[in-house]
């Protein structure tokens, strides 16, 4: 694999590192060895500061690039009622959902090509996966969610991605994989999301697999174990339909 093209900040950093290294070698060649220990400490500090500055500049560029993905994802579609969480951007709109989500994927691919890791890449993968799902490209969406979940992701974004992955399996009619994904969500006791959502999802998938008794047991668990939950109404309705 060829090395990526160096950015201006990375080139400056390489020059800085080379300069510091030359100073360190010069000190090492001199007879006053006592200076070597101090030089090593100074070099380490300087390299650390220089490396942090380069990393921070790169992350700022990545987040600025991600802003375009976010802008497209939350842009309105002409003729559609604004969604609850939609944040319309003045001057940006699309004629159809398909046009919008294709635009999001295009912007996301550009970001991921330039910045393959870090917080901006993780957020970009999430929006790309949601957009692929919205276009009915379920296999690509699940692969993208799994790519995201294979990275180091903070608890809340991880839980959101896991929910979205389980829902995508369900939307694709992959009932076994969906049921397993929902079960894993419920078993993750520390996951910061309503655990009864996972029970309800798993029950739906079991019902589609003709495992009616197992599904009914989970619906009852939602009703009895989570009174007052907004998911109780759906669980009760599905219990009645299951007979």
PyMOL commands that set and color helices and strands:
alter all, ss='L'
color gray80, all
select helices_A, chain A and resi 8-29+34-73+97-114+119-134+138-149+155-171+175-187+195-208+212-225+232-242
alter helices_A, ss='H'
color red, helices_A
select strands_A, chain A and resi 76-77+93-94
alter strands_A, ss='S'
color yellow, strands_A
deselect
rebuild
show_as cartoon
